[in-house]
């Protein structure tokens, strides 16, 4: 394959990613959190039932994709970047299979293995962890697979299960780094709210305040939230400088045609209006009194259309 073919293939992949990103942006799910309403995008694995039932992989398709073993993680990462997602979560469901392998064995992907306390589930998890850790040097900088131990009943002693799962990591860890397995297993208490699942917002509402939810929040805080650094005295701005900045900012906002950027509250109706015309010419009559935000809406719709074409 020459350089021209590689470039054309990359351009085609980018174009497909852009089209998918435009579609998934229309399928947002809004969930109330402690910090306000957060948007979630759920990307289905299949578009129709026939795709779900057709899982045949021919030798030809495997041979063609040999040099693209880890392309799936790259594509999903690019898609997440296109839709401005803060995090991309992938549910592999059945675990170790030919369909989940491209993500399971990609060392760049952080893995969370979910298991119940049953003997069969724990032993299957041990086998999976052995394969994931094979040949992988484990240290504090590695994306070490973590285990979520679910369905833990009140008063149940899980020390033996945790010791067995943690022991899988020991052959790949130096004695000096032995402490990295201290919190490798997180217990999730039995939650009856998860026995019968309905809509995602309803599940989140039922789990709010429960131990199950708190333990998951702890993982997110420790792994993905950046701690706020204290600002040094050298970064403090003088009072006059602050006043001048406010005056300059306000002067640019007298009219919507000003070149100043202003983070106006983007309500759901405004977001839907902008998305509607992301790839088409706007055709909407906006009425309102002076200062109601007509020009602002026009500018935001225009900006969304331009970004949609450029990205």
C-alpha positions in Angstrom: 0.0 0.0 0.0 1.6 3.3 -1.1 1.4 6.7 0.6 -1.5 7.9 -1.6 -3.7 4.9 -0.7 -3.0 5.4 3.0 -3.9 9.1 2.8 -7.1 8.4 0.9 -8.1 5.7 3.4 -7.4 8.2 6.3 -9.5 10.9 4.6 -12.4 8.4 4.1 -12.2 7.3 7.8 -12.2 11.0 9.0 -15.3 11.7 6.7 -17.2 8.7 8.2 -16.2 9.8 11.7 -17.6 13.3 11.0 -20.9 11.9 9.7 -21.3 9.6 12.7 -20.5 12.4 15.1 -23.2 14.6 13.6 -25.8 11.8 14.0 -24.9 10.9 17.6 -25.0 14.5 18.7 -28.8 14.3 18.0 -29.2 11.5 20.5 -28.2 13.0 23.8 -29.5 11.8 27.2 -29.6 14.4 29.9 -29.0 13.3 33.5 -29.3 15.4 36.6 -26.1 15.4 38.7 -24.8 17.3 41.8 -23.3 19.9 39.5 -26.3 20.3 37.2 -27.6 18.5 34.1 -25.0 16.5 32.2 -25.3 15.3 28.6 -24.6 11.7 27.8 -24.5 10.1 24.3 -25.3 6.4 23.9 -23.8 4.9 20.7 -25.5 1.6 19.9 -23.4 -1.3 18.6 -25.9 -2.2 15.9 -28.4 -0.2 13.9 -30.8 -3.0 13.1 -31.5 -6.6 14.3 -29.9 -8.2 11.2 -26.5 -6.8 12.1 -26.8 -8.2 15.6 -27.3 -11.7 14.2 -24.6 -11.5 11.5 -21.3 -12.1 13.3 -19.5 -14.1 10.8 -15.8 -13.2 10.3 -14.1 -14.6 7.2 -10.4 -15.3 6.9 -10.2 -12.6 4.3 -11.5 -9.9 6.6 -9.1 -11.0 9.4 -6.1 -10.9 7.0 -7.1 -7.5 5.7 -7.4 -6.0 9.2 -4.2 -7.5 10.5 -2.4 -4.2 10.6 -5.4 -2.5 12.2 -5.6 -4.5 15.4 -6.1 -1.5 17.6 -7.9 0.8 15.2 -11.2 0.5 17.0 -9.9 2.4 20.1 -8.5 5.1 17.8 -11.8 5.5 15.9 -13.8 5.7 19.1 -11.3 8.2 20.6 -11.6 10.4 17.5 -15.4 10.2 17.7 -15.4 11.2 21.3 -13.2 14.2 20.5 -15.5 15.3 17.7 -18.5 15.4 20.0 -16.5 17.0 22.8 -17.0 14.1 25.1 -15.1 14.2 28.4 -14.9 10.4 28.6 -15.7 7.4 26.4 -17.0 4.3 28.2 -17.4 1.0 26.3 -19.5 -1.9 27.5 -17.9 -5.2 26.2 -20.7 -7.3 27.7 -19.5 -10.9 27.2 -15.9 -10.2 28.0 -13.2 -12.2 26.2 -14.2 -12.8 22.6 -13.0 -12.0 19.1 -15.1 -8.9 19.0 -13.9 -7.4 22.3 -10.2 -8.4 21.9 -9.2 -5.3 19.9 -10.1 -3.2 23.0 -9.2 -5.6 25.7 -5.6 -6.1 24.5 -5.0 -2.5 23.6 -2.6 -1.3 26.3 -3.8 2.3 25.9 -7.3 1.5 27.0 -8.1 1.5 30.7 -10.0 -1.8 31.6 -12.6 -2.4 34.4 -13.5 -6.1 34.8 -16.9 -6.7 36.4 -17.5 -9.9 38.3 -19.9 -11.3 40.8 -18.8 -13.2 43.9 -19.8 -16.6 42.4 -17.0 -19.2 41.9 -17.5 -19.5 38.2 -17.4 -15.7 37.6 -14.3 -15.2 39.8 -12.4 -18.0 38.1 -13.3 -16.6 34.7 -12.1 -13.2 35.8 -8.8 -14.7 36.9 -8.3 -16.3 33.4 -9.1 -12.9 31.7 -6.7 -11.0 34.0 -3.9 -13.5 33.3 -4.3 -12.9 29.6 -4.5 -9.1 30.0 -1.4 -9.0 32.2 0.7 -11.4 30.1 3.9 -9.6 29.0 2.6 -6.3 30.4 5.1 -4.7 32.9 2.9 -3.4 35.7 3.9 -0.2 37.5 2.3 3.0 38.7 2.3 4.4 35.1 0.6 1.4 33.5 -3.2 1.3 32.8 -3.7 -1.6 35.1 -7.0 -3.5 34.7 -9.1 -3.0 37.8 -11.8 -5.3 39.2 -15.4 -4.3 40.2 -16.7 -7.0 42.6 -20.5 -6.8 42.4 -23.5 -8.4 44.2 -21.7 -8.3 47.6 -24.2 -9.2 50.3 -24.2 -7.6 53.7 -21.9 -9.3 56.1 -20.2 -11.4 53.4 -16.4 -11.9 53.8 -14.7 -11.3 50.4 -11.1 -11.3 51.6 -10.3 -14.7 50.0 -11.8 -13.6 46.6 -9.9 -10.3 46.7 -6.6 -12.1 47.6 -7.1 -14.5 44.7 -7.7 -11.8 42.2 -4.8 -9.6 43.4 -2.5 -12.6 43.2 -2.9 -12.6 39.4 -1.0 -9.3 39.2 2.0 -10.3 41.5 4.2 -12.1 38.9 4.3 -8.9 36.8 5.0 -6.5 39.6 8.3 -5.7 41.2 8.6 -6.0 45.0 9.0 -2.2 45.3 5.7 -1.6 43.4 3.7 -4.2 45.3 1.4 -1.5 46.8 -0.2 -0.8 43.5 -2.5 -3.8 44.0 -3.8 -2.5 47.3 -7.0 -1.0 45.8 -7.1 -3.1 42.6 -10.5 -4.5 43.6 -13.5 -2.3 44.4 -16.5 -3.9 46.2 -20.0 -2.8 45.0 -22.7 -3.8 47.5 -25.8 -5.5 46.2 -28.3 -3.0 44.8 -31.8 -4.2 44.3 -32.4 -1.1 42.1 -30.4 -2.8 39.4 -32.4 -6.0 39.3 -35.1 -4.3 37.1 -33.6 -1.7 34.8 -35.6 1.0 33.1 -34.5 4.3 31.7 -31.0 5.7 32.4 -32.2 8.8 34.3 -34.4 6.6 36.5 -31.5 4.3 37.3 -29.3 7.2 38.3 -32.1 8.7 40.5 -32.6 5.4 42.3 -28.9 4.9 42.9 -28.3 8.4 44.2 -27.0 8.3 47.7 -26.5 4.5 47.8 -23.2 2.8 48.7 -23.0 1.4 45.2 -23.1 4.9 43.7 -20.7 6.3 46.2 -18.1 3.6 45.5 -18.3 4.3 41.7 -18.0 8.0 42.4 -14.8 7.4 44.4 -13.2 5.6 41.4 -14.1 8.5 39.1 -12.7 11.1 41.5 -9.5 9.2 42.1 -8.9 8.3 38.4 -10.3 11.0 36.2 -11.0 14.3 38.1 -8.1 16.8 38.2 -7.6 18.3 41.6 -7.8 22.0 41.8 -4.3 23.5 42.3 -3.9 26.5 44.5 -3.0 29.6 42.7 0.2 31.3 43.6 0.5 35.0 44.6 2.2 35.7 41.3 -1.0 34.9 39.4 -3.1 37.5 41.3 -4.3 40.4 39.1 -4.5 43.9 40.5 -7.8 45.6 41.2 -7.4 48.1 38.4 -6.6 45.4 35.9 -9.7 43.5 36.8 -11.9 46.7 36.4 -10.3 47.4 33.0 -11.0 43.8 31.9 -14.6 44.1 33.0 -15.0 47.4 31.2 -13.5 46.1 28.0 -15.6 42.9 28.1 -18.8 44.9 28.7 -18.1 47.3 25.9 -17.8 44.4 23.4 -21.2 43.0 24.6 -23.3 46.1 24.1 -24.4 44.6 20.8 -24.4 41.0 19.7 -22.4 42.0 16.6 -19.4 42.7 18.8 -16.4 40.5 18.5 -16.4 39.6 22.2 -17.3 36.0 23.1 -19.8 35.5 25.9 -20.9 32.2 27.5 -24.6 32.7 27.4 -26.8 30.1 29.1 -27.4 27.5 26.4 -30.8 26.1 27.1 -32.0 22.8 25.5 -34.2 24.6 23.0 -31.3 26.7 21.8 -29.0 23.7 21.5 -31.6 21.8 19.5 -32.0 24.7 17.2 -28.3 25.0 16.6 -28.0 21.2 15.9 -30.9 21.2 13.5 -29.0 23.5 11.1 -25.5 22.2 11.6 -25.4 20.7 8.1 -28.1 22.7 6.3 -28.9 26.4 5.6 -30.9 27.9 8.5 -34.6 28.6 7.6 -36.1 29.9 10.8 -37.9 33.2 11.8 -36.8 34.4 15.2 -38.9 37.2 16.8 -38.4 39.1 20.0 -37.9 42.6 21.5 -34.6 44.5 21.3 -32.0 42.7 23.4 -33.9 39.4 23.5 -31.0 37.6 21.8 -32.0 37.4 18.1 -28.6 38.2 16.7 -27.0 36.0 19.3 -29.0 33.0 18.1 -28.2 33.9 14.5 -24.4 34.0 15.3 -24.5 30.7 17.2 -26.4 28.9 14.4 -23.9 30.3 11.9 -21.0 29.3 14.1 -22.4 25.8 14.5 -22.8 25.4 10.7 -19.2 26.5 10.1 -17.7 24.3 12.7 -19.8 21.4 11.4 -18.3 21.8 8.0 -14.7 22.4 9.2 -14.7 19.5 11.8 
